Amino acid sequence: MTYIDGVVCAVPTANKAEYKAHAEKAAAIFKKYGALSLTECWGNDIPEGKINSLHTAVMRKPEETVVFSWIAWPSKETRDAGWQKIMQDPELAEQTQTMPFDGSRMIFGGFEVLLQA
């Protein structure tokens, strides 16, 4: 069954085009190592929570936008093997040096698909 890596981050709103270009390059790298797809979503209707929210989770600053992304893999095994290769890929190393956002506030994790309806 499909396996998903989920990501939430805050990106300077002024860097939207730069972020999209960055994501397109990253998608090619991920797909080279087995990912089925990479989806990037630019937040435009994200409510502030009373206790917590996506805004506070990524410590979003006023000039930033919350981005929600996921990478679909055919299986966790493919994902694990893919990540090992991705972390050694020189293109990715170059990508991480020029990220158009603060990667230290990025939240990510792997998820087993429970339901696809």
C-alpha angles and dihedrals in degrees: 000000000000118000122209133207108202125201134185121184142154117244126189104256090227088060096060095115092042090049091051091051090048090051092049090055091046091049091057090052093048092047090049087062099045109283114143095209145340120218124195121192123192110213118240105149108038115143123217110243127225092229105009140351142167087271094059094038091064095031090240115202120217092258093052136086126216114242123198118197141170138190118209118212128184090237143347089256091056090047094050093048091044093052091052090056094040092055089056096045112113091212090060091048088056090047094053092053091059103038112154092220141043104276092189089075094049117118118207143161146156122260135195109221109247099178137004111184 
